[in-house]
């Protein structure tokens, strides 16, 4: 059954791009990877009721303040850090499914962008935690100093 699902996914995602270009290309592979990212971010299948996920997301993404409506709410609501990471990956996925094949990044760049998005968020989390600890230390020092007077 799993083999059938994988084959079905491949037919839908890869052949959709192939149908437009009539050839298998690196840009097509990037597009397919972008669709996989969109499936993970939205919780929706690549094609549902005749609507292609990539086209649906591209139409919804024209207003950046509406990007939250694209994401799977059950996951994005877990924390601000998760939401931020999902939005960063959404930006990458959007570049992968760009209508213009020339505008799509190379897979090496996609990997770098994903690593940077993850690392940047991890760095921000670490910096935030360090700032909170620093503030707590200052508060503790302040209370100790006031008690010594």
Secondary structure, DSSP 8 states (H G I E B T S, - for coil): -HHHHHHHHHHHHHHHHHHHHSS--HHHHHHHHHHHHHHHHH---SEETTEEHHHHHHHHTTSGGGGGGTS-HHHHTT-HHHHHHHHHHHHHHHHHT-SSGGGS--HHHHHHHHHHHHHHHHHHHHHHHHHHHHHHHHHHHHHHHHHH-
